[in-house]
């Protein structure tokens, strides 16, 4: 086993860990791993990530279902609508230049990370955990599916907020239900990409196995680690990854301007956090901590 392959498999465990804990983040990690570590092209990495995340989500969903964390009707309706959007996105993505796809993917990472860091407004700790309105579920599924199929990202971190905020599902149930949706959409998006892309199935199989092992760990840890702290920490990590991908894909001097701007914003945020007692960042981020802790007991 080469060092590159070993590192790819080791990092793939984080993919499953993210899916098991947060119900999302799989593609956000998988695409950069396959692109910059395993050396796949952008389109191959996106297509492979759809298989890896789809298989891992399906396995992880079984564990959540056994613990009564899945709303099946909502998940299947959302997933069916998402499959239609994802297949169309996969077909479209196969005809778009790889650089454009990676830039779109990186922008999705940045938007996702900021939403994770910012947190959600206060909501009921228990949630309603009822089935969501079918028309809204179908509309959300089509939009999220299109994004997922096109750039291989935005699955769980769009599905989970939609389930939690649209229908008031508790976080554990939203996470479990999102895994059903992600699996369905990922395989549909993969079908669209396979019309124009071929994959190294031996490598994809190894990455998938490692991710599934990580999902078992994540499912066991779900509810034991404070969701608020975990989400914010992961959000900062995803933000850094998004900036890195943009630096790799943008031409000079735009990439250098991006890095300088990002560093300046990070320094300003750090200074505000540690040196300003009334820092608005601290107030905004800290506010959801209590209810979300209650959600994940």
C-alpha positions in Angstrom: 0.0 0.0 0.0 1.4 3.4 -1.0 1.6 6.3 1.3 -0.9 8.2 -0.9 -3.4 5.4 -0.8 -3.0 5.0 3.0 -3.5 8.7 3.5 -6.6 8.7 1.3 -8.2 5.8 3.2 -7.3 7.4 6.6 -8.9 10.7 5.6 -11.9 8.8 4.2 -12.8 7.7 7.7 -13.5 11.3 8.5 -16.2 11.3 5.7 -18.2 8.6 7.5 -17.6 10.2 10.9 -19.1 13.5 9.6 -22.1 11.7 8.1 -22.8 9.7 11.2 -22.5 12.7 13.5 -24.0 15.5 11.5 -25.9 13.9 8.7 -23.8 15.8 6.2 -20.4 16.9 5.2 -19.5 13.8 3.3 -19.0 15.3 -0.2 -17.4 18.4 1.3 -14.6 16.2 2.6 -14.6 13.5 -0.1 -14.1 15.7 -3.2 -11.0 17.5 -1.9 -9.6 14.1 -0.7 -10.0 12.4 -4.0 -8.9 15.5 -6.0 -5.8 16.7 -4.0 -4.7 13.5 -2.3 -5.8 10.6 -4.6 -5.1 12.7 -7.7 -8.5 12.3 -9.5 -9.8 14.8 -11.9 -12.5 17.2 -10.7 -15.3 15.3 -12.5 -14.0 11.9 -11.4 -13.8 13.1 -7.8 -17.3 14.5 -7.8 -18.8 11.3 -9.4 -16.8 9.0 -7.0 -17.9 11.1 -4.0 -21.5 10.6 -4.9 -21.0 6.8 -4.7 -19.0 7.0 -1.5 -21.4 9.3 0.2 -24.5 7.4 -1.1 -23.3 4.0 0.2 -22.0 5.4 3.5 -25.3 7.3 4.1 -27.4 4.2 3.4 -25.4 2.1 5.9 -25.4 4.8 8.5 -29.2 5.3 8.1 -29.8 1.7 9.3 -28.2 2.5 12.6 -30.2 5.7 13.0 -33.4 3.9 12.0 -32.9 1.3 14.7 -32.9 4.1 17.2 -36.1 5.6 15.8 -34.4 8.6 14.3 -35.9 8.4 10.8 -39.1 9.8 9.4 -39.6 7.4 6.5 -42.3 9.1 4.5 -40.6 12.5 4.6 -37.3 11.0 3.7 -38.6 8.9 0.8 -40.6 11.8 -0.7 -37.7 14.3 -0.3 -35.3 11.7 -1.7 -37.5 10.9 -4.7 -37.7 14.6 -5.6 -34.0 15.0 -4.9 -33.2 12.1 -7.2 -34.9 13.8 -10.1 -32.9 17.0 -9.5 -29.7 15.2 -8.8 -29.8 13.2 -12.0 -30.4 16.4 -14.0 -27.5 18.0 -12.1 -25.3 15.1 -12.9 -26.1 15.2 -16.6 -25.4 18.9 -16.6 -22.2 18.6 -14.6 -20.7 16.2 -17.1 -20.6 18.9 -19.7 -19.2 21.8 -17.6 -15.4 22.4 -17.3 -13.8 20.8 -14.2 -12.4 24.2 -13.0 -15.8 25.8 -13.0 -17.2 22.8 -11.1 -14.5 23.0 -8.5 -14.9 26.8 -8.0 -18.7 26.2 -7.6 -17.9 23.5 -5.1 -15.6 25.7 -3.1 -18.2 28.5 -3.0 -20.7 25.9 -1.7 -18.2 25.0 1.0 -17.8 28.6 2.1 -21.5 29.2 2.2 -22.1 26.0 4.1 -19.3 26.7 6.6 -20.7 30.2 7.4 -24.2 28.8 7.9 -22.7 26.2 10.3 -20.7 28.7 12.2 -23.5 31.2 12.4 -25.9 28.6 13.8 -29.7 28.5 13.8 -32.3 30.5 15.6 -33.6 29.2 18.8 -36.1 26.4 18.3 -37.8 23.7 20.3 -35.4 21.2 21.8 -37.7 18.2 21.2 -39.1 19.3 17.8 -42.3 18.1 16.3 -40.8 15.1 14.6 -43.9 14.8 12.4 -44.2 14.3 8.7 -43.5 17.5 6.7 -46.0 18.9 4.1 -45.5 17.0 0.8 -45.5 20.0 -1.6 -42.8 21.8 0.3 -40.8 18.6 0.7 -40.9 18.0 -3.1 -39.8 21.6 -3.9 -36.9 21.5 -1.4 -35.9 18.1 -2.7 -35.7 19.2 -6.3 -33.6 22.3 -5.5 -31.2 20.4 -3.1 -31.0 17.5 -5.5 -30.0 19.7 -8.4 -27.2 21.3 -6.4 -26.0 17.9 -5.1 -25.9 16.3 -8.5 -24.2 19.3 -10.2 -21.3 19.9 -7.8 -21.4 16.8 -5.5 -22.0 18.9 -2.4 -24.7 20.5 -0.4 -26.6 17.3 0.4 -26.7 16.9 4.2 -26.0 20.5 5.1 -28.9 21.6 3.1 -31.3 18.7 3.9 -30.8 18.8 7.7 -31.6 22.5 8.1 -34.6 22.0 5.7 -35.9 19.2 7.8 -35.2 20.9 11.2 -36.5 24.4 10.3 -39.3 23.6 7.8 -41.0 20.9 9.8 -39.5 21.4 13.3 -37.9 18.0 13.4 -35.4 17.5 16.3 -31.8 17.4 15.3 -31.3 13.6 15.8 -34.4 12.8 13.7 -33.4 15.4 11.0 -29.9 13.8 10.8 -31.3 10.3 10.5 -33.8 11.2 7.9 -31.3 13.2 5.9 -29.2 10.1 5.4 -32.0 8.4 3.5 -32.4 11.5 1.3 -28.6 11.8 0.7 -28.3 8.1 -0.3 -31.1 8.4 -2.8 -29.9 11.7 -4.3 -26.2 10.6 -4.5 -27.0 7.4 -6.5 -29.2 9.4 -8.9 -26.5 12.0 -9.4 -23.9 9.3 -9.9 -26.1 7.8 -12.7 -26.0 11.2 -14.5 -22.2 11.4 -14.2 -21.5 7.9 -15.4 -22.9 8.8 -18.8 -19.7 10.8 -19.3 -17.2 9.7 -16.6 -15.5 6.4 -15.8 -14.1 5.5 -12.3 -11.4 3.5 -10.7 -13.8 1.2 -8.8 -11.0 -0.5 -6.8 -10.0 2.9 -5.3 -13.7 4.0 -4.9 -14.5 0.7 -3.1 -11.6 1.2 -0.6 -12.6 4.7 0.1 -16.2 3.7 0.6 -15.2 0.9 3.0 -13.1 3.3 5.1 -16.0 5.8 5.1 -18.5 3.2 6.3 -16.2 2.3 9.2 -16.1 6.0 10.1 -19.9 6.2 9.9 -20.3 3.4 12.6 -18.1 5.5 14.9 -20.1 8.7 14.1 -23.5 7.0 14.7 -22.3 5.8 18.1 -21.0 9.3 19.1 -24.2 11.0 17.9 -25.8 12.6 20.9 -22.8 12.3 23.1 -20.8 15.2 21.7 -22.5 18.6 22.0 -23.9 19.2 18.5 -23.3 23.0 18.7 -19.6 22.8 19.5 -19.1 20.0 16.9 -20.9 21.9 14.2 -19.0 25.1 14.7 -15.6 23.4 14.8 -16.4 21.5 11.7 -17.7 24.7 10.1 -14.3 26.5 10.6 -12.6 23.4 9.1 -14.8 23.4 6.0 -14.2 27.2 5.6 -10.5 26.6 5.6 -10.9 23.8 3.0 -13.1 26.0 0.8 -10.5 28.8 0.8 -7.8 26.2 0.0 -9.8 24.9 -3.0 -10.4 28.4 -4.3 -6.7 29.2 -4.0 -5.9 26.0 -6.0 -8.4 26.7 -8.8 -8.4 30.5 -9.2 -5.7 32.1 -11.4 -3.1 34.5 -10.0 -3.3 37.1 -8.7 -7.0 36.4 -7.7 -5.9 33.5 -5.5 -3.4 35.6 -3.6 -5.9 38.4 -3.1 -8.3 35.7 -1.8 -5.8 34.4 0.7 -4.8 37.9 2.0 -8.5 38.8 2.4 -9.3 35.6 4.2 -6.3 36.0 6.5 -7.4 39.6 7.3 -10.9 38.6 8.1 -9.8 35.7 10.2 -7.5 38.1 12.2 -10.2 40.6 12.7 -12.6 37.9 13.9 -10.0 36.5 16.3 -9.3 40.0 17.7 -13.0 40.7 18.1 -13.6 37.3 19.8 -10.7 37.6 22.4 -10.3 41.4 22.8 -13.8 42.8 22.6 -16.2 41.9 25.5 -19.3 42.9 23.5 -18.2 41.1 20.3 -21.2 40.4 18.1 -19.7 37.2 16.9 -19.6 35.8 20.4 -23.3 36.8 21.1 -24.5 35.3 17.8 -22.6 32.1 18.0 -23.2 31.4 21.7 -27.0 31.9 21.6 -28.0 28.5 20.1 -25.7 26.5 22.4 -28.2 25.7 25.1 -31.2 24.5 23.0 -29.0 22.5 20.7 -27.4 20.8 23.7 -30.8 19.8 24.8 -31.6 18.4 21.4 -28.7 16.0 21.4 -29.0 14.6 24.8 
